[in-house]
Amino acid sequence: MMLMESVAWAQGMGGSGSGSGTILSLVPFILIFVIFYFMLILPQQKKQKQQKAMMESLKKGDKVITSSGIWGTVTNLGKDTVTLQISDNTKIKMQREFIARVRSDEDDKDA
């Protein structure tokens, strides 16, 4: 019994070494956060900025693809909505945020 008490007392008397041990134990967590920031958070922020810039630059006549895969041409722009012509006599109205991208010339060749 006496041996256990002395071991516990010795562990509790950490002294000046325990402060540096605490800092060293935080280093892996800090490294994990930095890795997550550069691999997940930063690219997501960049993608959001690009999407916002694309939304602001939309204009009538742009050929776009929606997030659901519908191909159409912008015929009217509202504050929060876009009207797309998807065939000769068919127009649909949808929210701006569902425009995934503006079609390029290469996309038109594939169609």
Residue pairs with C-beta under 8 A, 6 or more apart in sequence:
14 21
54 99
54 101
54 102
55 96
55 97
55 99
58 64
58 74
58 77
58 82
58 96
58 99
58 102
59 74
59 77
60 74
60 75
60 76
60 77
61 73
61 74
62 73
62 74
62 102
63 71
63 72
63 73
63 74
63 102
63 103
63 107
63 108
64 71
64 72
64 73
64 74
64 82
64 84
64 99
64 100
64 101
64 102
64 103
65 71
65 99
65 100
65 101
65 103
65 107
66 72
66 84
66 94
66 98
66 99
66 100
67 98
67 99
67 100
68 98
70 84
70 86
70 92
71 86
71 103
71 111
72 84
72 85
72 86
72 92
73 84
73 85
74 82
74 83
74 84
75 83
75 84
75 85
75 91
76 82
76 83
77 83
80 95
80 96
81 93
81 94
81 95
81 96
82 93
82 94
82 95
82 96
82 99
83 91
83 92
83 93
84 91
84 92
84 93
84 94
85 91
86 92
